[in-house]
Amino acid sequence: MDNSMENMLGKLQGMQAEIARVQEELGSMTATAESGGGMVKVTANGRQEIVNITIEKEVIDPTESEMLEDLIVAAVNRALAEVKALSEAKMSEAARSFLPPGIPGF
């Protein structure tokens, strides 16, 4: 194997290790979003998994379950959007470290 092929293989292995490190880091990062003025709070991790939902007792009314459902959906969507943006930024940052300067989109 020539030197340039070994060099490219080494860079690929380094990039794989960096992506694994970022994925591990994202698993420990969280974002919390709320709806209904804080009545419903949802926390998601960087793997876009919901890890916690908090619902204030005042908003739990069996006769108005649709309102609670809407608040939960809104908070979940906000939390997932936040961790998605966080994840994309971290992965882009990791990719930039392996690309030559001036590549558009990074």
HELIX and SHEET records of a PDB file:
HELIX    1   1 ASN A    3  SER A   28  1                                  26    
HELIX    2   2 LYS A   57  VAL A   59  5                                   3    
HELIX    3   3 PRO A   62  GLU A   64  5                                   3    
HELIX    4   4 SER A   65  ARG A   96  1                                  32    
SHEET    1   A 3 THR A  30  SER A  35  0                                        
SHEET    2   A 3 VAL A  40  ASN A  45 -1                                        
SHEET    3   A 3 ILE A  50  ILE A  55 -1                                        
END                                                                             
